[in-house]
């Protein structure tokens, strides 16, 4: 495993979750796993060191 990836719903009440992800070093990326890029979600990943 070289990276952690996850999805955060893009709704105003979840803005805090987006900030948390960014503060923890996650960066935004394209759609992951089986989730479609619907415009209502944001996707993040964090590279793992060896």
C-alpha positions as CSV (number, residue, x, y, z in Angstrom):
1,X,0.0,0.0,0.0
2,X,1.5,3.3,-1.1
3,X,-1.4,5.7,-0.3
4,X,-4.5,6.1,1.7
5,X,-7.6,7.3,-0.2
6,X,-11.0,8.4,1.0
7,X,-14.1,10.3,0.0
8,X,-15.8,13.2,1.8
9,X,-19.3,14.4,0.7
10,X,-19.2,17.9,-0.5
11,X,-21.9,19.6,1.6
12,X,-21.6,22.7,3.7
13,X,-22.0,20.8,7.0
14,X,-19.0,18.7,6.1
15,X,-16.6,21.6,5.4
16,X,-15.0,20.8,8.7
17,X,-14.2,17.3,7.5
18,X,-12.5,18.7,4.4
19,X,-10.4,21.1,6.6
20,X,-9.5,18.2,8.8
21,X,-8.3,16.1,5.9
22,X,-6.2,19.0,4.6
23,X,-4.7,19.7,8.0
24,X,-3.7,16.0,8.3
25,X,-1.7,16.2,5.1
26,X,-4.3,14.7,2.7
27,X,-4.4,16.2,-0.8
28,X,-7.3,16.3,-3.2
29,X,-7.3,13.6,-5.9
30,X,-9.5,12.1,-8.5
31,X,-12.4,9.7,-7.8
32,X,-11.4,6.6,-5.9
33,X,-12.7,3.0,-5.5
34,X,-16.2,2.5,-6.9
35,X,-17.4,6.1,-6.2
36,X,-18.3,8.1,-9.3
37,X,-17.2,11.7,-9.6
38,X,-20.7,13.1,-9.2
39,X,-19.7,16.7,-8.2
40,X,-21.1,16.2,-4.7
41,X,-18.0,14.6,-3.2
42,X,-14.4,15.4,-2.8
43,X,-11.7,12.7,-2.8
44,X,-8.4,12.8,-0.9
45,X,-5.2,10.8,-0.6
46,X,-2.1,10.8,1.6
47,X,1.1,9.2,0.3
48,X,2.6,6.7,2.8
49,X,6.3,6.7,3.4
50,X,8.2,3.4,3.1
